[in-house]
Amino acid sequence: MPLDAALGLVLAAPLTALTDLPSFDTSAMDGWAVAGPGPWDVRGEGVLAGHGEPEPLTDGEAVRIATGARVPQDTTAVLRSEYGRTDAKGRLHAVIPQAHGSARAGGTPMPGQGRDIRPRGQECRSGDQLLPVGTLVTPAVLGLAAAAGYDTLTVVPRPRVDVLVLGDELLTEGLPHDGRIRDALGPMLPPWLRALGAEVTAVRRIGDDAKALHRAVTRSGADVIVTTGGTAAGPVDHVHPVLRRIGAELLVNGVEVRPGHPMLLARTKENQHLVGLPGNPLAAVSGLLTLAEPLLRTLAARPAPEPYTLPLREAVHGHPHDTRLVPVVLRGDHAVPLHYNGPAMLRGVAGADALAVVPPGGARPGQETELLDLPWAAAGIGVCFT
């Protein structure tokens, strides 16, 4: 991919230096390139960055030089602008603090050999491995790649995801009425999936139509299909029947987590994956973080985040048998549980930084609890909503 399209992806091939860096000896400072001991006769023409190889210097000569300019052959050092002065005859003398130079016979200071010169190959030599496979492409990686001569990078592509929104009861605009409710997942899922590193290729509203769902699943060319609702065993829950019809393998069929217990993960014969999210919004968020995120991360070859814990500031009521996922905000070295954490509620998670993993039976104040970061709260360049 072109450099500007590779941001946030992972290197699929090592980044190897295509040239020495720097590719020639360059000046690290504005000043004079000098040859031999001073004082020096200053040559008329200066040396600027971006120009060809300058004329060599002879002992006793100096030439004005700009930062980044190619150093003339036989240069001893670069004398910084603030360390040089010219006498009435136009000869250049060094006035250098002892820590930045050396004394020659007679006590006249001069810059140390190679002072303020960036030698060719200081950072790397052509053929050196700069970064290994699996490195996340950050802005700094883009800069290094450009400096090393790259126009494109070989990266693992973003997983392509189709989103299928199920449910005849869902409205796409206006206020809820006549037993129908607004669709919260249609607007929420695409940017959330992009924040997890996916390329959302389609968003389709299927309703409660088994034939339409079968057609959408079998015709999808995406790497991952994400469905909303329809994962239980009710009269209009069509996800399981469609998966059986196409011979898909159920990898996860319900979890001991609240909210989100009817989530599922399946693999089709075409090696696509289907993530079935519950229809309740916070339950769907649970599935996004515990099924979709690990799957997308693996497909994109990104490393797993290091797990971490924080103590809870308040007690959290638990489910008798299942793990609970509860929205929290991070305040210093504590996690503060948020209210409005029911399966159908988004008010709590909308203000949250993470979900706390609360064991069966609940957690007491001060208890260390594992946290699952929300993608916009987690550090990293992979967060992208566009």
Salt bridges, closest charged atoms under 4 A:
ASP20 OD2 - ARG120 NE 2.83
ASP20 OD2 - ARG125 NH1 3.06
ASP41 OD1 - ARG91 NE 3.14
GLU45 OE2 - ARG43 NE 3.14
GLU61 OE1 - ARG43 NH1 3.67
ASP87 OD2 - HIS93 NE2 2.83
ASP116 OD2 - ARG80 NE 2.71
ASP116 OD2 - ARG115 NE 3.98
ASP162 OD2 - ARG204 NH1 3.65
ASP178 OD2 - HIS177 ND1 3.06
ASP183 OD2 - ARG205 NH2 2.91
ASP223 OD1 - ARG160 NH2 3.21
GLU249 OE1 - ARG267 NH2 2.87
GLU293 OE2 - ARG297 NE 3.05
ASP322 OD2 - ARG258 NE 2.77
ASP333 OD1 - HIS334 ND1 2.81
